[in-house]
Amino acid sequence: MINGVPQRYDQPPMMVQNRTLVPLRGIFEALGAEVQWQAETETVIATKGELMITLRKGAKEALVNDQWVPLDVAAQPVNGRMMVPARFVSEAMGARVEWDSKALLVKITAE
């Protein structure tokens, strides 16, 4: 859920090492970012205002406004979609992330 709206993706979220991965374009765009894919370097650049996040396929760190941030789980391709950690993307975009264990639901609230 992002701001109370259920999210539906053509590639369902998945768990990797106890982390929820979601399709990169879907979550970034739902949080208001523009997404550019650079095929030659397998890198995505997401921007929203002054914020810029750069993620590379397989990397265990991301660049957030010129500062390297470690990732618990690397971005990885699944069925033609790049999957990324939902918590990292959301928090890097300034959103709050909560886990509802009873509903088995990730709740993201964007500012």
Secondary structure, 3 states (H helix, E strand, C coil): CECCECCCCCCCCEEECCEEEEEHHHHHHHCCCEEEEECCCCEEEEEECCEEEEEECCCCEEEECCEEEECCCCCEEECCEEEEEHHHHHHHCCCEEEEECCCCEEEEECC
